[in-house]
Amino acid sequence: MSGSSSCRGVLRRVRVRWREIGAGDNLVAMPPVNMTVPDDQIAGERYPADFGSSGEEGGLELVREPIFRGPARTDWGFPKFTGKEIWNDLRSAFRGIIHQLVIEPVETRRLHRNLARASGPVKVSVGSGAAVPESDWIGLDYCGGDRVYGCDLRKPLPLKDKTVDIILAEHIVEHFWLDDIPGFLSELYRILKPGGIVRVVCPDALIVCALLQGMRSEKTEMQIQLDARVHGWDFKSATPLRVANRITYEFGNHKSLLTESALVELVAEAGFKGIRVTSLDKSVYLKQPPGTHLAEFPDAIHEAIVVEAKRVTG
């Protein structure tokens, strides 16, 4: 979605809201909107968008963030919807436009300058969040950082053809609609050198199936314990249904569910060869498995599908 179409959508909602409150009679008299959640409503930290994703959706409508359960709360969840969130919509759309027109061109130039000075293999973590696996990696994500370059991953990646030696796509494909994943994987294929390696990591949809069916297994028990710990749930509220919904939707961040066979098929359709299924703590083609997810969540080793592959042809 482009910044302009996002902005038009927001403006349409403004007009609807304007009519709902009386053709704007009360709009001018509305008090300033506090864009932050009051301190007395937050007992813990703000919820981090997924396990490594920036949470920014290029100006899309991600305006209500869940907050952690804590001592001052009987439970966590979304703040009560008041209608004032429309101002966050406007702010998000404006930030998306600025990102497209200003930030991305600047970040692309910074990326190309640094790559021109670099030596050794080019290792790129796509959808890295704020952190990269090691100091010799660079990251691509909506929000930039020290070694992370800001870009909209839905667009063509800001790298030339056949210029990258190793790609890590850890917990990012589930943030795309299913029909957009082939295009994203084709972009990874485009920038990878012949002989280069790609590693794709995403949640396992079969865990969701097992949770919804009430199946008890080591994986489902580990998943419930993981969610309870990360989100501050007690075990009564960390129900299988709640955990299944968290994995599936991630509060508006996740858009797709994939099984191992589906991911293998998508990777193959993008042109990759030598496809191998492995685990978070292992690698088929690399000396050490790269990534930041397992370091941050050591009890999440069970939850992901990991596929590695190569680009063989030129």
Backbone as a ProteinNet text record, in pm:
[ID]
protein_1_A
[PRIMARY]
MSGSSSCRGVLRRVRVRWREIGAGDNLVAMPPVNMTVPDDQIAGERYPADFGSSGEEGGLELVREPIFRGPARTDWGFPKFTGKEIWNDLRSAFRGIIHQLVIEPVETRRLHRNLARASGPVKVSVGSGAAVPESDWIGLDYCGGDRVYGCDLRKPLPLKDKTVDIILAEHIVEHFWLDDIPGFLSELYRILKPGGIVRVVCPDALIVCALLQGMRSEKTEMQIQLDARVHGWDFKSATPLRVANRITYEFGNHKSLLTESALVELVAEAGFKGIRVTSLDKSVYLKQPPGTHLAEFPDAIHEAIVVEAKRVTG
[TERTIARY]
84.7	0	87.2	62.4	143.6	104.6	191.7	162.1	39	21.7	-92	-223.2	-227.9	-351.3	-383.9	-279.3	-301.4	-360.1	-306	-354.3	-499.2	-533.3	-671	-765.9	-722.3	-806	-830.7	-724.5	-740.1	-834.4	-821.2	-907.7	-1053	-1079	-1216.4	-1270.7	-1187.1	-1231.8	-1252.3	-1173	-1192.4	-1330.8	-1369.7	-1500.4	-1613.4	-1597.7	-1699.1	-1709.8	-1596.7	-1595.2	-1653.1	-1623.3	-1674.7	-1826.6	-1887.7	-2034.3	-2089	-2017.9	-2067.9	-2077	-1990.8	-1992.9	-2066.8	-2143.4	-2229	-2171.2	-2127.5	-2076.5	-1967.2	-1893.4	-1777	-1805.2	-1931.9	-1964.7	-1880.6	-1851.3	-1778.3	-1630.2	-1589.1	-1451	-1353.2	-1386.8	-1295.3	-1281.2	-1388.7	-1385.4	-1322.6	-1283.8	-1225.5	-1092.1	-1064.9	-936.5	-824.3	-700.6	-586.5	-583.1	-546.5	-543.1	-404.8	-401.7	-275.8	-241.3	-130.2	-93.1	-32	-10	54.3	-43	-16.8	-97.3	-51.8	-143.3	-102.8	-20.6	72.7	162.6	87.9	-26.5	-96.9	-168.8	-170.4	-229.8	-125.4	0.4	106.4	184	167.2	241.2	374.2	382	505.4	546.6	621.9	672.1	567	582.4	497.6	529.6	429.9	450.4	540.8	649.6	735.3	668.4	660.7	591.9	666.7	609.2	665	798.2	873.3	1001.6	1111.9	1119.6	1228.7	1183.1	1055	1007.4	982.7	999.2	985.8	844.5	744.9	607	549.1	634.6	584.5	538.7	424.5	368.7	362.2	460.6	465.6	349.2	296.1	184.9	50.7	46	-80.2	-138.3	-258.6	-333.5	-293.4	-186.5	-145.7	-141.8	-259.4	-271	-300.1	-335.5	-364.4	-268.7	-186.5	-86.3	-124.1	-117.7	-141.1	-29.6	-58.4	41.5	54.6	170.8	198.4	110.4	76.2	15.4	120.7	79	172.7	101.7	171.9	112.2	-10.4	-14.2	-125.4	-244.1	-233.3	-340.9	-386.8	-518.4	-568.1	-546.7	-529.3	-503.7	-448.3	-394.9	-347.7	-440.3	-426.7	-506.8	-497.4	-582.3	-583.8	-646.5	-595.3	-668.6	-807.9	-902.4	-1039.3	-1042.7	-1114.5	-1124.9	-1216.8	-1168.7	-1245.4	-1284.1	-1227.9	-1251.6	-1143	-1068.4	-958.8	-843.2	-848.5	-741.2	-729.3	-830.4	-822.5	-705	-671.7	-557	-427.1	-421.8	-305.4	-299.4	-417.2	-421.9	-357.4	-395.6	-342.1	-191.6	-149	-6.3	70.5	14.7	80.3	88.8	-19.7	-18.4	84.8	94	191.5	333.8	357.7	491	523.2	422.3	445.1	485.6	421.5	455.7	598	634	769.3	871.7	837.5	929.9	954	845.9	858.4	937.3	908.2	963.7	1100.5	1128.2	1250.8	1344.5	1293.7	1381.9	1440.4	1356.5	1406.2	1515.3	1500.8	1611.3	1741.8	1731.8	1851.7	1914.7	1832.2	1883.2	1944.3	1885.8	1941.5	2080.1	2096.7	2229.6	2330.3	2286.3	2375.3	2414.9	2320.3	2348.1	2450	2431.1	2521.4	2661.4	2669.9	2802	2876.4	2808.4	2873.4	2910.2	2825.4	2857.8	2979	2991.3	3105.7	3237.3	3232.7	3354.5	3380	3281	3290.9	3379.1	3436.5	3512.7	3460.8	3481.6	3433.9	3292.2	3236.2	3101.6	2996	2896.8	2785	2675.3	2644.8	2545.2	2431.4	2309.4	2196.4	2085.6	2042.5	1925.7	1807.2	1712.1	1596.3	1481.8	1430.9	1333.6	1400.7	1514.4	1602.2	1552.4	1462	1436.3	1556.1	1577.6	1685.3	1821.2	1826.2	1952.4	1988.3	2117.9	2167.9	2241.6	2254.8	2313.9	2455.6	2541	2679.9	2722.1	2840.5	2886.8	2917	2934.8	2963.4	2837.3	2720.2	2593	2536.2	2449	2368.5	2222.2	2135.7	1993.5	1911.5	1797.5	1698.4	1567.2	1510.7	1381.6	1321.6	1195.9	1127.6	1196.6	1232	1304.2	1453.4	1533.2	1676.2	1745	1875.9	1955.3	2101.6	2187.1	2331.1	2375.3	2340.8	2374.4	2249.2	2138.2	2009.9	1964.5	1925.8	1890.4	1740.4	1680	1535.7	1484	1389.4	1324.7	1191.8	1105.2	975.9	995.7	987.3	1018.2	914.2	803.8	704.7	745.7	839.8	888.8	1014.5	1060.2	1188.6	1299	1377.5	1481.9	1590	1646.9	1743	1883.9	1893.2	2021	2023.8	2143.1	2156.8	2151	2128.2	2121.2	2252.6	2241.3	2355.5	2469.1	2433.2	2534.6	2547.3	2463.9	2460.2	2502.9	2585.7	2635.3	2544.1	2491.4	2405.3	2287.2	2167.7	2046.4	1980.6	1943.7	1861.8	1726.7	1619	1482.9	1415.8	1442.4	1398.1	1272.9	1165.1	1036.8	993.8	992.6	945.7	840.7	851.1	755.4	612.8	593.1	456.6	394.6	475.2	423.6	370.2	384.2	330.6	201.3	109.8	-2.3	53.3	-15.4	33.6	64.5	-21	-0.5	115.6	167.6	283.7	415.7	408.8	532.2	613.6	551.1	633.7	714.7	655.7	729.8	844.8	823.1	929.2	1044	1012.4	1117.4	1190.4	1119	1184.6	1283.8	1253.1	1347.8	1473.1	1455.7	1572.4	1657.2	1591.9	1664.6	1739.5	1675.7	1736.7	1866.8	1870.1	1988.7	2097.4	2062.8	2160.5	2255	2382.7	2481.8	2463.2	2502.3	2507.9	2598.4	2549	2621.5	2587.7	2510.6	2472.6	2367.3	2353.2	2266.9	2157	2035.7	1924.6	1873.4	1837.2	1780.9	1650.7	1539.6	1407	1349.5	1301.5	1247.7	1108.4	1011.8	877.8	806.8	698	623.5	564.4	546.8	493.7	342.2	269.2	123	65.7	141.4	90.1	76.1	155.4	138.1	3.3	-33.3	-163.9	-275.4	-262	-362.6	-377.6	-264.9	-269.5	-335.1	-305.5	-365.6	-516.1	-560.1	-703.2	-778.7	-712.6	-775.3	-767	-700.6	-687.3	-590.7	-499.8	-401.2	-291	-257.3	-151.6	-25.9	81.6	209.4	320	442.2	554.7	562.7	537.1	543.9	436.5	312.3	205.4	228.2	274.5	301.8	414.2	519	629.5	581.3	490.8	440.8	356.3	271.1	189.6	279.2	380.2	471.5	548.4	589.7	661.4	573.6	451.5	361.6	328.6	308.6	280	395.8	517.6	633.9	653.2	648	676.5	570.9	443.6	334.8	286.3	347.3	306.3	171.4	129.3	2	21.2	-85.1	-83	-133.3	-119.6	-151.1	-301.3	-382.8	-527	-565.7	-500	-533.3	-455.9	-347.5	-270	-334.4	-456.2	-529.7	-478.1	-499.2	-458.4	-518.8	-646.8	-710	-639.9	-605.4	-540.1	-401.2	-327.8	-193.8	-202.8	-299.9	-317	-347.1	-430.1	-461.2	-342	-263.6	-143.9	-47.9	-22.2	68.7	13	-116.5	-178.5	-177.6	-216.9	-237.9	-134.4	-71.8	28.4	-22	-148.7	-207.5	-203.9	-227.1	-229.9	-101.9	2.8	130.9	143.5	90.4	102.1	-12.7	19.7	-80.1	-88.7	3.4	5	46.7	-2.8	42.2	103.1	215.8	283.7	318	308.4	357.8	495.2	562	693.8	686.7	589.8	578.5	544.8	461.6	426	546.6	625.8	743.3	844.7	866.1	958.1	911.5	781.9	728.3	746.5	721.3	737.3	883.1	975	1117.5	1160.7	1110.3	1143.8	1088.8	966.4	906	981.1	1049.7	1128.5	1257.6	1292.2	1410.2	1524.3	1510.8	1619.4	1631.9	1753.3	1783	1848.8	1868.6	1934.8	1860.1	1727.3	1645.2	1654.8	1683.2	1695.8	1615.8	1552.6	1481.7	1572.8	1585.3	1671.2	1599.7	1673.4	1613.6	1683.9	1626.6	1682.4	1826.3	1860.5	1994.4	2091.9	2051.7	2139	2135.7	2237.7	2242.6	2302.3	2250	2301.9	2420.5	2413.4	2513.2	2608.6	2579.2	2660.4	2725.9	2842.3	2913.6	2834.2	2774.8	2692.7	2556.3	2447.7	2316	2300.6	2277.8	2264	2124.1	2110.6	1979.1	1986.9	1880.9	1870.8	1756	1665.8	1545.4	1576.4	1658.8	1687.3	1768.3	1853.4	1930.2	1838.4	1732.8	1639.3	1536.2	1499.5	1396.6	1450	1536.6	1598.9	1499.7	1381.4	1280.4	1185.6	1225.6	1142.6	1197	1284.1	1350.6	1252.4	1139.3	1042.5	948.7	935	818.1	833.2	952.7	974.8	1005.4	968.4	1013.6	1140	1241.2	1365.5	1400.6	1413.1	1448	1571.1	1669.3	1786.2	1791.5	1847.6	1855.8	1968.1	1996.2	2099.7	2045.7	2112.6	2093.6	2205.3	2168.9	2268.5	2306.6	2209	2236.1	2267.3	2330.4	2361	2245.4
-119.6	0	123.1	215.6	335.6	433	530	631.3	711.4	742.2	823.5	749	619.3	544.1	526.7	508.5	499.1	628.8	739.6	870.5	891.9	851.5	867.4	785.9	662.6	580.4	645.5	706.2	774.6	892.5	969.1	1084.7	1044.5	928.9	880.4	850.2	790.6	762.5	890.3	992.4	1122.1	1176.3	1166.4	1219	1141.6	1008.8	928.3	968.7	980.1	1018	1157.9	1248.5	1384.9	1383	1298.8	1291	1228.9	1127.1	1059.3	1151.9	1251.3	1338.6	1469	1471.5	1587.4	1685.4	1637.9	1722.6	1815.7	1771.5	1848.2	1952.8	1961.5	2066	2056.3	1931.4	1914.3	1890	1878	1840	1946.6	2069.7	2178	2188.8	2156.7	2171.3	2052.3	1950.9	1832.7	1867.6	1818.2	1846.1	1774.8	1821.3	1752.7	1606.9	1521.7	1378.2	1338.2	1267.6	1214.5	1089.9	1094.1	983.6	866.5	881	773.5	715.6	593.2	531.1	586.5	633.2	687.6	588.1	643.1	557.5	464	511.3	427.6	311	308.7	196.2	93.5	125.3	35.5	-13.1	-139.8	-195.3	-252.2	-290.2	-345.4	-269	-332.9	-268.3	-270.9	-181.2	-189.5	-318	-373.3	-501.4	-483.3	-558.4	-547.8	-614.2	-544.3	-599.1	-721.6	-835.4	-965	-985.4	-1088.5	-1117.5	-1069	-940.2	-891.1	-800.2	-787.2	-697.3	-560.8	-457.8	-322.2	-288.7	-355.2	-323.9	-216.9	-138	-37.6	-104.5	-61.3	-123.9	-25.5	61.7	152.5	247.2	288.8	380.6	310.6	177.8	108.3	128.6	72	101.1	7.2	36.7	-37	64	94.9	209.9	171.2	46.3	3.2	-108.6	-85.8	-183.7	-245.8	-378.5	-441	-407.1	-418	-389.7	-510.1	-522.2	-636.9	-636.9	-757.1	-774.4	-742.2	-686.8	-656.8	-651.8	-619.2	-622	-531.9	-422.3	-328.4	-363	-471.8	-507.9	-650.7	-672.4	-808.4	-887.6	-819.2	-885.5	-780.8	-827.3	-732	-739.5	-644.8	-644.2	-508.5	-484.7	-353.9	-251.7	-128.1	-22	-9.9	39.8	55.1	143.7	97.8	176.3	295.5	415.1	537.3	614.5	582.5	661.3	765.1	797.1	892.8	833.1	701.6	635.5	687.6	758.8	814.1	910.4	978.4	1069.4	990.8	872.6	787.8	738.1	713.2	677.9	787.2	910.9	1023.5	1036.8	1022.3	1032.3	920.7	798.6	685.8	704.7	755.2	779.3	885.6	991.2	1097.2	1043.3	961.7	903	811.7	740.2	654.4	732.4	847.4	932.3	985	1032.1	1083.2	972.6	852.2	739.7	711	709.9	679.3	787.6	914.1	1022.8	1070.8	1057.1	1116	1010.3	930.4	840.1	731.5	667.1	554.7	596.1	707.6	747.2	773.9	837.6	865.3	734.5	642.6	515.6	431.6	437.9	363	414.2	544.7	601.5	562.3	564.1	524.7	378.4	293.8	151.6	130.5	194.9	175.2	228.5	338.8	392.2	293.4	239.2	147.1	15.4	-32.2	-154.8	-135.2	-15.6	12.1	9	40.8	40.3	-94.4	-182.7	-308.6	-408.8	-500.8	-611.9	-741.2	-849.1	-977.2	-1005.8	-1120.4	-1159.3	-1058.6	-1038.5	-951	-1037.3	-1012.1	-1088.9	-994.4	-1027.6	-937.8	-1009.3	-949.3	-996.3	-910.4	-971.4	-898.5	-909.9	-795.5	-794.8	-816.8	-750.6	-776.5	-718.3	-619	-542.8	-454.5	-425.2	-333	-399.2	-533.8	-603.9	-693.4	-709.5	-802.8	-915.4	-1032.4	-1147.7	-1124.3	-1065.7	-1040.7	-907.3	-860.8	-729.1	-723	-837.7	-835.5	-850.9	-841.1	-844.2	-703.3	-683.6	-562.7	-604.2	-512	-542	-450	-498.9	-419.4	-430.7	-318.1	-318.4	-178.9	-167	-37.5	71.6	39.1	134.3	102	197.9	177.9	182.4	165.8	169.2	175.6	135.2	145.1	68	-57.8	-139.5	-188.4	-122.7	-156.5	-38	-67.4	36.9	35.1	151.3	161.8	146.1	53.9	38.2	-32.6	-20.2	-87.6	-221.1	-330	-461.6	-510.1	-439.8	-476.4	-428.6	-338.1	-284.1	-360.5	-341.4	-402.4	-364.7	-461.2	-436.1	-345.7	-256.2	-157	-213.6	-328.4	-393.2	-438.8	-437.2	-474.9	-626.8	-670.9	-813.8	-883.7	-1004	-1092.6	-1025.1	-958.4	-886.6	-936.4	-1032.4	-1075.8	-1222.2	-1252.7	-1389.2	-1474.4	-1414.6	-1488.2	-1400.6	-1457.4	-1385.8	-1461.1	-1387.5	-1440.6	-1369.3	-1446.3	-1391.1	-1457.9	-1404.2	-1466.6	-1397.9	-1473.7	-1424.1	-1296.2	-1304.2	-1192.2	-1235.1	-1356.7	-1394.2	-1396.9	-1427.1	-1430.5	-1291.3	-1188.8	-1051.7	-1008.7	-1094	-1068.2	-1147.7	-1091.7	-1172.2	-1290.2	-1401.8	-1522.7	-1499.2	-1424.7	-1400.7	-1306.9	-1239.5	-1152	-1222.8	-1339	-1409.1	-1452	-1504	-1540.2	-1423.2	-1304.8	-1188.3	-1151.8	-1162.2	-1133.1	-1232.3	-1361.8	-1463.1	-1445.7	-1400.5	-1373.2	-1258.5	-1161.4	-1052.7	-1105.4	-1197.1	-1256.9	-1331.8	-1402.5	-1475	-1377.9	-1265.5	-1166.7	-1112.4	-1078.5	-1013.1	-1113.1	-1242	-1342.2	-1380.8	-1392.8	-1436.4	-1584.5	-1629.4	-1773.1	-1841.5	-1947	-2012.2	-1955.4	-1845.6	-1784.7	-1866.2	-1836.9	-1915.1	-1827.1	-1881.2	-1813.3	-1902.5	-1840.6	-1911.5	-1840.9	-1914.8	-1858	-1923.8	-1841.1	-1889.4	-1830.1	-1912.3	-1860.3	-1952.3	-1905.6	-1991.8	-2113.3	-2219.5	-2345	-2347.3	-2346.2	-2344.7	-2471.3	-2580.3	-2704.5	-2695	-2607.4	-2584.6	-2518.7	-2423.8	-2359.3	-2462.3	-2550.8	-2656.1	-2742.4	-2782.8	-2868	-2796	-2668	-2590.2	-2578.5	-2552.7	-2537.7	-2669.3	-2780.4	-2911.5	-2967.4	-2892.9	-2939.1	-3052.9	-3068.2	-3175.8	-3137	-3227.5	-3201	-3273.2	-3200	-3256.7	-3173.9	-3220.6	-3145.2	-3007.2	-2999.1	-2869.4	-2773.6	-2821.8	-2731.2	-2684.7	-2773.7	-2734.5	-2631	-2651.7	-2555.9	-2421.5	-2424.4	-2299.6	-2222	-2291.3	-2224.2	-2163.8	-2236.7	-2183.7	-2062.7	-2067.7	-1955.5	-1831.3	-1844.1	-1728.6	-1673.8	-1763.4	-1718.7	-1636.4	-1680.5	-1607.8	-1474.4	-1475.9	-1355	-1247.5	-1287.6	-1190.3	-1163.9	-1231.3	-1206.8	-1267.2	-1368.4	-1435	-1533.7	-1554.9	-1672	-1790.3	-1908.1	-2026	-2041.8	-1977.3	-1982.8	-1902.9	-1786.3	-1702.8	-1743.2	-1816.7	-1862.9	-1988.7	-1973.9	-2087.9	-2124.5	-2248.8	-2285.7	-2194.4	-2155.1	-2066.9	-1931.7	-1879	-1747.9	-1754.5	-1859.5	-1875.5	-1894.6	-1974.5	-1995.9	-1865.8	-1781.3	-1652.9	-1559	-1565.3	-1479.9	-1516.5	-1644.8	-1687.2	-1647.9	-1667.2	-1643.8	-1497.4	-1410	-1269.9	-1174.4	-1212.1	-1125.9	-982.6	-967.3	-836.5	-747.1	-805.8	-728.1	-731.2	-793	-796.7	-914.5	-1029.9	-1147.6	-1153.8	-1197.5	-1203.9	-1341.2	-1430.7	-1561.9	-1670.9	-1790.5	-1910.4	-2005	-2065.4	-2156.8	-2286.9	-2394.3	-2523.2	-2547	-2649.2	-2681.7	-2710.4	-2791.2	-2826.6	-2705	-2614.3	-2493.9	-2402.7	-2386	-2300.6	-2359.5	-2489.2	-2554.5	-2532.4	-2545.8	-2527.3	-2383.8	-2286.6	-2145.9	-2112.6	-2165.1	-2141.1	-2202.4	-2321	-2386.1	-2307.4	-2257.9	-2182.2	-2052.6	-1999.1	-1877.2	-1904.6	-2032.2	-2067.3	-2127.5	-2136.4	-2188.4	-2340.1	-2387.4	-2530.2	-2575.6	-2706.9	-2761.4	-2729.2	-2734.8	-2695.1	-2799.4	-2752.1	-2840.6	-2782.6	-2870.8	-2831.8	-2856.8	-2758	-2772.3	-2713	-2669.5	-2613.9	-2485.2	-2415.3	-2286.3	-2296.9	-2407.1	-2421.1	-2494.1	-2519.3	-2590.4	-2524.3	-2556	-2507.4	-2616.3	-2626.9	-2722.9	-2665.9	-2537.1	-2477.1	-2380.1	-2340.4	-2241.1	-2302.7	-2251.1	-2305.8	-2286.5	-2169.5	-2139.9	-2089.1	-2132.5	-2082.1	-1935.3	-1846.4	-1704.6	-1675.3	-1562	-1520.2	-1456.3	-1381.7	-1316.4	-1373.1	-1445.2	-1493.5	-1588.2	-1687.3	-1787.9	-1729.1	-1631.6	-1567.7	-1491.1	-1431.4	-1353.8	-1443.8	-1552	-1642.8	-1787.3	-1823.5	-1956.4	-2070.9	-2042.1	-2146.6	-2152.3	-2088.8	-2089	-2181.2	-2270.7	-2354.8	-2445.6	-2474.5	-2569	-2507.2	-2375.8	-2313.8	-2278.6	-2290	-2235.6	-2342.9	-2310.1	-2384.6	-2315	-2389.7	-2332.9	-2403.5	-2326.4	-2380.8	-2307.8	-2381.8	-2323.4	-2369.7	-2285.2	-2319.1	-2237.3	-2267.9	-2197.4	-2145.9	-2041.1	-2003	-2069.3	-2153	-2230.7	-2163.8	-2123.6	-2069.2	-1920.4	-1872.9	-1730.6	-1652.5
0	0	0	-86.7	-94.6	14.7	40.1	139.5	103.4	-28.2	-69.7	-51.3	-86	-69.5	77.6	161.5	305	358.3	309.2	354	310.8	185.3	139.2	224.7	262.7	348.5	482.3	538.4	667	653.8	544.7	526.1	511.4	446.7	438.2	576.9	662.1	797.8	878	848.5	913.8	881.2	751.2	712.1	778.8	788.5	855.8	1001.3	1066.8	1208.1	1226.3	1133.9	1136.9	1138.2	1051.1	1045.8	1173.6	1226.6	1345.6	1465.8	1474.6	1592.4	1565.5	1455.4	1432.8	1335.4	1219	1111.3	1158.6	1257.8	1299.5	1405.1	1451.3	1547.8	1674.3	1714.9	1839.9	1819.8	1693.7	1669.2	1715.6	1688.6	1724.5	1874.8	1945.4	2090.6	2161.7	2084.6	2148.7	2212.9	2332.2	2396.9	2324.3	2342.7	2280.6	2322.2	2228.8	2254.4	2303.8	2414.5	2464.5	2383.7	2311.4	2223.2	2297.5	2426.8	2501.6	2602.9	2644.5	2748.7	2882.8	2966.5	3096.7	3175.3	3255.9	3332.6	3426	3479.2	3575.1	3508.5	3374.2	3303.6	3262.6	3280.9	3236.3	3357.1	3387.5	3499.6	3454.2	3327.9	3273.5	3150.8	3062.9	2943.3	2834.3	2735	2617.9	2544.1	2477.6	2409.4	2289.3	2276	2158.1	2039.5	1926.3	1809.5	1759.7	1785.5	1751.2	1822.5	1779.4	1841.2	1749.7	1724.8	1642.7	1531.7	1507.8	1404.3	1464.5	1380.5	1431	1471	1411.3	1441.9	1353.9	1287.3	1195.3	1067.9	1015.8	897.6	782	772.8	659.5	654.6	770.7	773.6	780.3	797.8	809.6	949.1	970.8	1091.9	1205.7	1269.4	1388.3	1501.3	1556.4	1644.8	1789.1	1814	1950.7	1986.3	2085.9	2124.2	2258.4	2268.9	2398.9	2495.9	2620.7	2723	2815.3	2875.6	2960.1	3085.3	3126	3256.6	3362.5	3473.1	3580.2	3714	3821.2	3955.5	3970	3896.6	3911.1	3822.9	3744.8	3653.2	3682.3	3670.2	3685.4	3557.9	3449.1	3322.6	3227.8	3113.1	3013.6	2894.2	2806.1	2684.3	2619	2520.3	2457.5	2551.8	2549.3	2618.5	2558	2633.1	2585.5	2461.7	2359.3	2235.2	2260.3	2228.7	2256.4	2131.7	2017.2	1896.8	1873.7	1977.5	1961.6	1881	1861.6	1786.8	1644.6	1595.3	1460.7	1447.7	1556.3	1551	1537.5	1597.9	1577.4	1434.2	1373.3	1231.7	1147.4	1174.5	1097.9	1117.8	1240.7	1269.1	1199.8	1204	1140.3	989.1	928.3	784.2	747.2	827.4	800.6	811.7	914.1	929.7	812.7	761.3	646.1	522.9	502	387.6	400.3	519.7	542.4	522	567.8	552	404.3	325.2	183	109.2	137.4	58.2	105.7	234.3	289.7	346.3	439.5	514.1	425.4	344.1	263.1	164.2	90.6	1.7	77.5	194	273.7	322.1	370.7	420.1	307.6	189.2	75.6	38.9	37.6	8.5	115.6	241.8	351.3	336.7	300.5	280.9	170.8	56.9	-56.6	-27.2	45.2	83.1	171	270.1	362	294.6	203.2	130.8	39.6	-17.5	-105	-27.9	100.6	183	250	243.9	318.2	245.2	320.7	265	326.7	258.8	309.1	262.2	301.7	258.7	304.6	220.5	254.9	316.1	443.5	517.3	556.6	514.8	535.1	611.6	720.6	795.1	753.1	683.7	630.4	731	774.3	882	1015.7	1032.9	1148.1	1278.4	1272.6	1392.9	1422.8	1549	1585.3	1594.3	1595	1620	1502.5	1480	1379.5	1450.9	1385.9	1455.6	1506.1	1422.2	1458.6	1399	1438.2	1394.4	1245.2	1181	1037.7	952.5	1016.3	945.1	934	834.5	828.3	828.8	867.1	874.6	786.8	742.3	670.7	746.4	784	852.6	841.4	877.4	862.2	943.8	1065.6	1149.7	1144.2	1106	1095.2	1230.5	1226.9	1348.8	1313.1	1406.1	1386.4	1262.4	1253.8	1137.6	1066.5	1092.9	1031.8	947.3	823.9	728	703.9	717.2	708.5	567.1	548.7	419.1	438.2	340.2	339.4	268.3	341.2	286.3	185.9	174.5	73.5	-65.1	-68.9	-195.7	-238	-362.9	-402	-303	-263.8	-164.7	-223.2	-143.2	-194	-211.9	-276.9	-303.3	-448.3	-507.1	-647.4	-662.9	-784.6	-814	-778.9	-720.8	-698.3	-620.9	-511.7	-433.3	-289.8	-248.3	-108.8	-99.2	0.4	18.5	106.1	212.6	306.1	343.8	342.6	382.5	497.4	600.3	708.4	704.8	692.7	700.8	819.9	937.4	1062.5	1113.7	1119.1	1167.6	1095	963.4	882.8	781.4	723.1	617.2	669.1	797.5	851.7	862.3	842.8	843.7	707.4	608.4	474.5	455.7	374.6	329.5	250.5	255.7	190.3	42.5	-26	-168.8	-198.2	-95.9	-114.1	-85.3	-20.9	15.8	-106.3	-214.9	-331.2	-385.6	-391.5	-438.9	-347.6	-217.4	-121.1	-135.6	-147.6	-163.8	-296.5	-399.7	-528.1	-515.6	-430.8	-404.7	-336.1	-241.6	-176.2	-278.4	-368.8	-474.2	-564.5	-596.4	-687.2	-631.3	-502.2	-446.3	-406.4	-399.2	-355.2	-469.1	-437.2	-535.1	-566.8	-685.4	-711.3	-607.8	-547.5	-439.3	-302.6	-300.7	-173.6	-99.7	28.4	117.8	174.6	180.7	246.5	359	469.4	584.9	621.5	617.4	644	768.6	861.7	988.9	1008.4	1047.4	1075.6	1173.5	1236.1	1328.1	1256.9	1332.4	1279.3	1296.5	1184.6	1190	1252.6	1249.6	1307.2	1458.9	1521.7	1665.4	1689.9	1603.6	1614.9	1599.8	1500.4	1479.8	1603.8	1661.6	1780.7	1897.9	1914.5	2023	2005.1	1882.6	1856.6	1873.6	1845.2	1858.6	2000.3	2088.9	2226.9	2243.7	2148.4	2157	2255.1	2344.9	2441.7	2397.6	2384.3	2345.4	2409.7	2394.7	2449.3	2386.3	2253.9	2185.5	2234.4	2247.8	2291	2434.3	2520.3	2657.8	2663.1	2583.4	2579.3	2525.6	2428	2370.3	2471.4	2543.6	2645.2	2752.8	2796.2	2897.1	2844.1	2717.1	2657.2	2654	2605.6	2597.9	2735.6	2831.1	2967.3	3021.9	2996.2	3047.2	2976.1	2842.1	2765.3	2788.5	2795.7	2803.4	2945	3042.3	3179.6	3212.7	3136.9	3166.6	3281.2	3358.5	3444.8	3362.3	3416	3336.2	3314.3	3398	3376.8	3253.1	3234.8	3119	2994.2	3010.9	2894.5	2837.9	2790.3	2738.1	2599.2	2556.8	2420.8	2314.3	2331.5	2233.3	2226.8	2341.4	2345.5	2282.2	2311.2	2254.2	2103.3	2057.7	1914.3	1841.5	1901.7	1839.9	1841.7	1947.9	1953	1841.1	1820.9	1714.5	1578.2	1559.6	1429.7	1392.1	1484.2	1449.6	1508.5	1618	1683.2	1694.7	1738.7	1763.6	1640.2	1523.9	1400.1	1320.9	1373.5	1302.8	1207.3	1244.3	1159.2	1059.6	938.6	832.4	766.8	796.7	731.8	830	803.6	872.5	770.3	805.2	713.2	783.4	708.1	753.7	691.8	739.3	685.3	535.3	494	352.2	266.6	319.6	244	226	331.7	321	224.1	230.5	136.7	-6.8	-31	-166.1	-213.6	-126.9	-164.4	-194.1	-114.1	-136.5	-269.9	-299.4	-426.3	-544.9	-532.6	-642	-670.3	-569.3	-589.3	-665.5	-685.1	-763.2	-685.1	-554	-470.8	-485.8	-467	-475.7	-345	-334.9	-215.9	-88.4	-93.3	20.7	131	252.5	367.8	484.5	559.4	681.1	800	888.7	1005.7	1127.1	1227.4	1348.9	1387.9	1485.7	1526	1575.1	1637.8	1695.9	1604.5	1479.6	1386.6	1249.8	1168.9	1031.7	943.5	823.1	726.4	651.1	615.2	527.3	596.8	718	787.8	911.3	948.3	1063.8	1192.1	1205	1320.9	1274	1335.8	1295.6	1333.7	1237.1	1269.6	1322.2	1387	1433.5	1570	1603.5	1733.6	1817	1752.4	1820	1934.8	1909.1	2011	2125.8	2096.1	2202.8	2298	2242.3	2324.9	2391.9	2322.2	2373.8	2369.5	2462.1	2457.5	2473.8	2527.2	2541.3	2421.7	2308.9	2189.1	2080.9	2117.8	2018	1944.1	2006.2	1950.2	1847.3	1846.5	1785	1637.6	1581.9	1448.4	1344.8	1221.4	1103.2	1052.4	1019.7	966.5	836.9	730.1	599.2	545.7	497.1	432.4	287.6	201.7	59.8	-3.9	-131	-205.4	-338.6	-388.3	-526.8	-605.7	-697.6	-771.7	-902.6	-981.7	-1113.2	-1107	-1215.1	-1224.3	-1280.2
[MASK]
++++++++++++++++++++++++++++++++++++++++++++++++++++++++++++++++++++++++++++++++++++++++++++++++++++++++++++++++++++++++++++++++++++++++++++++++++++++++++++++++++++++++++++++++++++++++++++++++++++++++++++++++++++++++++++++++++++++++++++++++++++++++++++++++++++++++++++++++++++++++++++++++++++++++++++++++++++++++++

